[in-house]
Amino acid sequence: GICTMVFAWSASRTLAQYPWMHCPVNEFRIIPDHNLDCTPHPIFQPAYWIFPSQVFELLPRHIARALPRVVQICTMLPPENELNTRLPQEYELGPCVSGYDRQAHSHFELVIRNFYPIQIHALWLALFASVVAPFGGFLASAIKRAYGLKNFAAWIPGHGGIMDRMDCQFLMALCTWVHYNTFVKLATVSVPKLSYLFSLLSQDEQDEFLSLLMKKASKPQTV
């Protein structure tokens, strides 16, 4: 499982840098004769991520301080003569300074820079593939048992059909589809989708929508 997640983290970063891995293709050619050029989806663009600081609060502080790239953030206390004149939310935050007594622990911070968001998605899918997906074999066995079958097919002698070798993909395909539609897919608006949603409205709602649409259309367009 650990090796799978390490491979997913590194491979997804490498593949995200190639347009042929994330740009849509409108036609199929065995030998491509042009270069793909598109605006990458946000998950394929370099970004930075602030690791949830609440996770480090579950660890002893001496262990959290020892973690690489983790910075302890402290609240810088004002001089004693200003304590009564300044509100706590006005105190400055900054990296803790060893030996400085006018500071109080606030939280631990870990900022991951120059990474691709697809790497986070790849980690979750790799974790699912390592822990849960192997149970797809039990699901496939239950299906065969329900129909009184020993193998799905006989294409691979001694191993059954291709489905017998890919039974884990039952759960993995479902997980990937749910993950994509929940966390990755951007909401899009199209004429067919609007037409379908319009048909779901009641007659009064359709009239109200058309009235608002006519008002919008009658307003002059500004550039």
C-alpha positions as a printed Julia matrix, in Angstrom:
223×3 Matrix{Float64}:
   0.0     0.0     0.0
   2.8     2.45    0.86
   4.63    1.7    -2.39
   1.39    2.22   -4.32
   0.85    5.65   -2.75
   4.48    6.7    -3.33
   4.22    5.65   -6.97
   0.88    7.47   -7.36
   2.34   10.69   -5.92
   5.4    10.69   -8.2
   3.78    9.31  -11.37
   0.84   11.73  -11.26
   3.25   14.67  -10.94
   5.27   13.5   -13.92
   2.3    12.75  -16.17
   0.53   16.02  -15.3
   3.25   17.94  -17.12
   2.45   16.36  -20.51
  -0.49   17.84  -22.51
  -1.24   14.42  -23.98
  -2.17   13.28  -20.48
  -4.74   15.99  -19.7
  -5.8    17.75  -22.92
  -8.96   16.4   -24.6
  -8.63   14.84  -28.05
 -11.41   15.5   -30.56
 -10.31   12.87  -33.05
  -8.54    9.54  -32.84
  -5.3     8.98  -34.74
  -2.84    6.15  -34.3
   0.0     8.48  -35.25
  -0.77   12.03  -34.03
   0.13   14.73  -36.53
  -0.32   17.77  -34.32
   0.54   19.03  -30.87
  -2.18   19.28  -28.28
  -2.66   22.73  -26.81
  -5.26   23.53  -24.16
  -5.79   25.36  -20.91
  -5.07   22.73  -18.24
  -7.68   21.89  -15.67
  -6.79   23.49  -12.29
  -5.78   20.13  -10.86
  -3.03   19.9   -13.5
  -1.52   23.3   -12.7
   1.19   23.94  -10.09
  -0.19   25.14   -6.77
   0.52   25.22   -3.06
  -1.38   23.58   -0.24
  -1.52   24.38    3.48
  -1.69   21.14    5.43
  -4.48   21.21    8.07
  -2.87   22.42   11.27
  -5.37   20.48   13.4
  -3.57   17.25   12.46
  -0.39   18.38   14.21
  -2.3    19.15   17.41
  -2.9    15.41   17.75
   0.84   14.85   18.08
   3.13   15.74   20.99
   4.76   19.08   20.29
   8.3    17.73   20.35
   7.36   15.26   17.61
   5.6    17.92   15.52
   8.67   20.18   15.79
  10.89   17.36   14.52
   8.86   16.83   11.33
  10.58   18.22    8.22
   9.27   21.56    6.82
   6.86   21.98    9.73
   7.04   25.47   11.26
   5.77   26.3    14.74
   3.76   29.52   14.62
   3.53   31.62   17.79
   1.49   34.59   18.92
   3.82   37.49   19.59
   2.74   39.06   22.86
   3.0    42.86   23.13
   4.89   44.59   25.96
   3.21   44.41   29.35
   2.22   48.07   29.22
   0.19   47.38   26.03
  -1.61   44.22   27.15
  -4.67   46.16   28.3
  -4.85   48.37   25.23
  -4.65   45.74   22.48
  -7.15   43.01   21.67
  -5.93   39.39   21.37
  -6.91   39.26   17.69
  -4.53   42.16   17.06
  -1.5    40.2    18.21
   0.92   39.34   15.43
   1.64   35.78   14.34
   5.06   34.55   13.28
   7.55   31.69   13.51
   8.49   30.93   17.09
  11.87   32.24   18.18
  13.86   30.05   20.54
  14.5    31.73   23.89
  12.04   34.58   23.33
   9.67   34.78   26.3
   7.06   37.16   24.84
   5.4    34.52   22.67
   2.77   31.8    22.98
   2.2    28.73   20.85
  -0.53   29.16   18.22
  -0.29   26.27   15.77
   2.0    24.26   13.52
   2.11   25.04    9.82
   3.18   23.0     6.82
   3.0    24.58    3.37
   3.51   22.24    0.43
   4.68   24.28   -2.57
   5.17   23.53   -6.24
   2.94   20.48   -6.36
   0.02   19.49   -8.56
  -3.44   19.03   -7.0
  -3.83   15.84   -9.04
  -1.23   14.34   -6.68
  -3.66   14.64   -3.75
  -6.4    12.93   -5.77
  -3.93   10.22   -6.8
  -3.04    9.59   -3.15
  -6.67    8.99   -2.18
  -7.28    6.71   -5.16
  -4.06    4.8    -4.39
  -5.14    4.37   -0.76
  -8.53    3.03   -1.88
  -6.85    0.74   -4.42
  -4.58   -0.67   -1.72
  -7.08   -1.13    1.1
 -10.58   -1.53   -0.34
 -10.32   -2.49   -4.01
  -8.91   -5.99   -3.35
 -12.27   -6.86   -1.8
 -13.66   -6.64   -5.33
 -12.56  -10.25   -5.63
 -15.13  -11.2    -2.98
 -17.78   -9.31   -4.93
 -16.87  -11.13   -8.12
 -16.92  -14.48   -6.29
 -20.38  -13.71   -4.93
 -21.65  -12.96   -8.42
 -20.22  -16.21   -9.79
 -21.6   -18.18   -6.85
 -25.06  -16.69   -7.39
 -25.05  -17.93  -10.99
 -23.33  -21.23  -10.26
 -20.18  -20.37  -12.23
 -16.58  -21.25  -11.51
 -15.04  -18.74  -13.93
 -16.42  -15.84  -15.93
 -14.83  -17.26  -19.1
 -12.05  -19.58  -20.32
  -9.89  -17.16  -22.3
  -6.92  -17.54  -19.92
  -6.36  -21.26  -19.2
  -6.25  -21.94  -15.49
  -7.24  -18.4   -14.57
 -10.69  -17.94  -16.08
 -11.6   -14.95  -18.18
 -10.24  -11.45  -18.24
 -12.83  -10.4   -15.67
 -11.39  -12.92  -13.22
  -8.04  -11.12  -13.49
  -9.62   -7.67  -13.16
 -12.26   -8.26  -10.49
 -10.75   -5.57   -8.27
 -11.71   -3.04  -10.94
 -15.37   -3.42   -9.94
 -14.87   -1.3    -6.83
 -12.01    0.77   -8.24
 -14.07    1.94  -11.22
 -16.96    2.9    -8.94
 -14.64    4.78   -6.57
 -12.97    6.65   -9.45
 -16.32    7.66  -10.95
 -17.69    8.92   -7.62
 -14.43   10.71   -6.78
 -14.29   12.43  -10.18
 -17.89   13.63  -10.12
 -17.65   14.77   -6.5
 -14.22   16.41   -6.24
 -12.86   16.98   -9.76
 -15.56   17.6   -12.33
 -16.37   21.26  -12.86
 -20.02   22.28  -13.08
 -20.76   23.14  -16.69
 -23.75   24.85  -18.29
 -24.98   23.91  -21.75
 -28.07   24.53  -23.83
 -29.3    20.89  -23.61
 -28.83   20.92  -19.82
 -30.71   24.22  -19.46
 -33.48   22.9   -21.68
 -33.81   19.79  -19.51
 -33.86   21.8   -16.28
 -36.44   24.14  -17.79
 -38.73   21.19  -18.54
 -38.65   20.22  -14.85
 -40.13   23.55  -13.78
 -43.83   24.07  -13.23
 -45.81   26.27  -15.62
 -45.71   29.25  -13.26
 -41.95   28.83  -12.75
 -41.41   28.59  -16.5
 -43.34   31.83  -17.05
 -41.33   33.56  -14.32
 -38.07   32.3   -15.8
 -39.0    33.46  -19.31
 -39.98   36.88  -17.95
 -36.62   37.27  -16.21
 -34.83   36.03  -19.33
 -36.59   38.62  -21.51
 -35.62   41.39  -19.07
 -32.0    40.25  -19.19
 -32.04   40.12  -23.0
 -33.56   43.59  -23.3
 -30.76   45.23  -21.26
 -27.91   46.69  -23.34
 -24.77   44.6   -23.26
 -21.67   46.31  -21.88
 -18.17   45.31  -22.9
